[in-house]
Amino acid sequence: MLADEPTASLDTQNVEEVGQLFKDLAKKRDKAVILVTHDPRLEKYADHIYEMMDGLMTKKK
């Protein structure tokens, strides 16, 4: 599943719900979720985090 900025303009409660939804879907269906975001509130739902800066991608978690 791919998601591009799924929490743009959402309040914290809804960000939490979306984050948990993606995590649950990935686990229940044994699938990967690739999520692109500027929102650090979603980091706690990730198993792996990559950061892109100045055209370089590095593993953060």
Backbone as JSON Lines, residues from 0, in Angstrom:
{"i":0,"aa":"M","n":[0.85,-1.15,0.0],"ca":[0.0,0.0,0.0],"c":[0.9,1.23,0.0]}
{"i":1,"aa":"L","n":[0.56,2.21,-0.79],"ca":[1.29,3.48,-0.82],"c":[0.39,4.59,-0.31]}
{"i":2,"aa":"A","n":[0.95,5.48,0.5],"ca":[0.19,6.62,1.02],"c":[1.07,7.86,0.97]}
{"i":3,"aa":"D","n":[0.59,8.89,0.31],"ca":[1.34,10.13,0.18],"c":[0.66,11.21,1.03]}
{"i":4,"aa":"E","n":[1.32,11.6,2.11],"ca":[0.82,12.63,3.03],"c":[-0.62,12.33,3.5]}
{"i":5,"aa":"P","n":[-0.86,11.14,4.04],"ca":[-2.23,10.79,4.44],"c":[-2.77,11.57,5.63]}
{"i":6,"aa":"T","n":[-1.9,12.27,6.35],"ca":[-2.37,13.01,7.53],"c":[-2.28,14.52,7.36]}
{"i":7,"aa":"A","n":[-2.1,14.97,6.14],"ca":[-2.01,16.41,5.9],"c":[-3.28,17.09,6.43]}
{"i":8,"aa":"S","n":[-3.11,18.11,7.2],"ca":[-4.21,18.93,7.75],"c":[-5.08,18.22,8.78]}
{"i":9,"aa":"L","n":[-4.61,17.11,9.33],"ca":[-5.39,16.43,10.36],"c":[-4.91,16.83,11.75]}
{"i":10,"aa":"D","n":[-5.83,16.82,12.7],"ca":[-5.46,17.08,14.09],"c":[-4.8,15.83,14.68]}
{"i":11,"aa":"T","n":[-4.25,15.98,15.87],"ca":[-3.48,14.9,16.48],"c":[-4.3,13.63,16.68]}
{"i":12,"aa":"Q","n":[-5.52,13.74,17.11],"ca":[-6.35,12.55,17.33],"c":[-6.53,11.77,16.04]}
{"i":13,"aa":"N","n":[-6.8,12.47,14.94],"ca":[-7.0,11.78,13.67],"c":[-5.69,11.23,13.11]}
{"i":14,"aa":"V","n":[-4.57,11.91,13.37],"ca":[-3.27,11.37,12.97],"c":[-3.04,10.04,13.67]}
{"i":15,"aa":"E","n":[-3.36,9.97,14.95],"ca":[-3.2,8.74,15.72],"c":[-4.07,7.62,15.15]}
{"i":16,"aa":"E","n":[-5.29,7.94,14.79],"ca":[-6.2,6.93,14.23],"c":[-5.7,6.42,12.89]}
{"i":17,"aa":"V","n":[-5.22,7.32,12.04],"ca":[-4.7,6.92,10.73],"c":[-3.44,6.07,10.89]}
{"i":18,"aa":"G","n":[-2.55,6.48,11.77],"ca":[-1.33,5.72,12.02],"c":[-1.63,4.31,12.48]}
{"i":19,"aa":"Q","n":[-2.55,4.18,13.41],"ca":[-2.91,2.85,13.92],"c":[-3.61,2.03,12.84]}
{"i":20,"aa":"L","n":[-4.42,2.66,12.03],"ca":[-5.11,1.96,10.95],"c":[-4.1,1.36,9.97]}
{"i":21,"aa":"F","n":[-3.11,2.14,9.55],"ca":[-2.09,1.62,8.64],"c":[-1.31,0.48,9.28]}
{"i":22,"aa":"K","n":[-0.95,0.63,10.53],"ca":[-0.2,-0.42,11.24],"c":[-1.03,-1.71,11.32]}
{"i":23,"aa":"D","n":[-2.29,-1.59,11.69],"ca":[-3.17,-2.76,11.79],"c":[-3.38,-3.43,10.43]}
{"i":24,"aa":"L","n":[-3.59,-2.64,9.39],"ca":[-3.78,-3.21,8.05],"c":[-2.56,-3.98,7.6]}
{"i":25,"aa":"A","n":[-1.39,-3.41,7.82],"ca":[-0.15,-4.08,7.42],"c":[0.0,-5.41,8.14]}
{"i":26,"aa":"K","n":[-0.29,-5.42,9.41],"ca":[-0.13,-6.65,10.21],"c":[-1.17,-7.7,9.82]}
{"i":27,"aa":"K","n":[-2.42,-7.31,9.73],"ca":[-3.5,-8.26,9.44],"c":[-3.37,-8.87,8.05]}
{"i":28,"aa":"R","n":[-2.91,-8.08,7.1],"ca":[-2.82,-8.57,5.72],"c":[-1.41,-9.0,5.33]}
{"i":29,"aa":"D","n":[-0.48,-8.89,6.28],"ca":[0.91,-9.25,6.03],"c":[1.45,-8.54,4.79]}
{"i":30,"aa":"K","n":[1.24,-7.23,4.74],"ca":[1.64,-6.4,3.61],"c":[2.46,-5.22,4.11]}
{"i":31,"aa":"A","n":[3.21,-4.65,3.2],"ca":[4.0,-3.46,3.53],"c":[3.18,-2.2,3.25]}
{"i":32,"aa":"V","n":[3.42,-1.19,4.05],"ca":[2.85,0.13,3.83],"c":[4.02,1.08,3.63]}
{"i":33,"aa":"I","n":[4.03,1.76,2.51],"ca":[5.04,2.79,2.25],"c":[4.32,4.12,2.38]}
{"i":34,"aa":"L","n":[4.74,4.88,3.34],"ca":[4.06,6.13,3.68],"c":[5.05,7.28,3.54]}
{"i":35,"aa":"V","n":[4.68,8.28,2.77],"ca":[5.52,9.47,2.6],"c":[4.85,10.6,3.38]}
{"i":36,"aa":"T","n":[5.61,11.21,4.28],"ca":[5.02,12.25,5.11],"c":[6.07,13.21,5.65]}
{"i":37,"aa":"H","n":[5.63,14.38,6.01],"ca":[6.46,15.34,6.74],"c":[6.08,15.33,8.22]}
{"i":38,"aa":"D","n":[5.16,14.46,8.6],"ca":[4.58,14.48,9.94],"c":[5.32,13.52,10.89]}
{"i":39,"aa":"P","n":[6.11,14.04,11.81],"ca":[6.86,13.17,12.72],"c":[5.98,12.41,13.71]}
{"i":40,"aa":"R","n":[4.73,12.79,13.84],"ca":[3.83,12.08,14.76],"c":[3.55,10.65,14.32]}
{"i":41,"aa":"L","n":[3.85,10.33,13.08],"ca":[3.62,8.97,12.57],"c":[4.8,8.04,12.79]}
{"i":42,"aa":"E","n":[5.92,8.56,13.24],"ca":[7.13,7.74,13.39],"c":[6.92,6.55,14.31]}
{"i":43,"aa":"K","n":[6.13,6.7,15.34],"ca":[5.96,5.61,16.31],"c":[5.24,4.4,15.72]}
{"i":44,"aa":"Y","n":[4.61,4.55,14.57],"ca":[3.91,3.44,13.93],"c":[4.79,2.7,12.93]}
{"i":45,"aa":"A","n":[5.99,3.18,12.69],"ca":[6.86,2.62,11.66],"c":[7.82,1.57,12.21]}
{"i":46,"aa":"D","n":[8.05,0.55,11.42],"ca":[9.1,-0.42,11.73],"c":[10.44,0.05,11.18]}
{"i":47,"aa":"H","n":[10.38,0.77,10.07],"ca":[11.59,1.31,9.43],"c":[11.28,2.74,9.0]}
{"i":48,"aa":"I","n":[12.25,3.62,9.17],"ca":[12.09,5.02,8.75],"c":[13.3,5.41,7.92]}
{"i":49,"aa":"Y","n":[13.02,5.98,6.76],"ca":[14.07,6.53,5.91],"c":[13.8,8.01,5.77]}
{"i":50,"aa":"E","n":[14.85,8.77,5.76],"ca":[14.75,10.23,5.66],"c":[15.45,10.68,4.39]}
{"i":51,"aa":"M","n":[14.81,11.59,3.65],"ca":[15.43,12.13,2.46],"c":[15.78,13.59,2.71]}
{"i":52,"aa":"M","n":[17.03,13.92,2.49],"ca":[17.49,15.3,2.65],"c":[18.56,15.58,1.6]}
{"i":53,"aa":"D","n":[18.4,16.68,0.91],"ca":[19.36,17.09,-0.12],"c":[19.58,15.99,-1.16]}
{"i":54,"aa":"G","n":[18.51,15.28,-1.5],"ca":[18.58,14.25,-2.52],"c":[19.16,12.92,-2.06]}
{"i":55,"aa":"L","n":[19.49,12.8,-0.78],"ca":[20.06,11.56,-0.25],"c":[19.08,10.9,0.72]}
{"i":56,"aa":"M","n":[18.94,9.58,0.59],"ca":[18.07,8.84,1.49],"c":[18.93,8.07,2.48]}
{"i":57,"aa":"T","n":[18.61,8.24,3.76],"ca":[19.35,7.54,4.8],"c":[18.36,6.86,5.74]}
{"i":58,"aa":"K","n":[18.79,5.74,6.32],"ca":[17.94,5.03,7.27],"c":[18.02,5.72,8.62]}
{"i":59,"aa":"K","n":[16.85,6.03,9.18],"ca":[16.77,6.72,10.47],"c":[16.46,5.73,11.59]}
{"i":60,"aa":"K","n":[15.63,4.73,11.29],"ca":[15.23,3.72,12.29],"c":[15.13,2.38,11.61]}
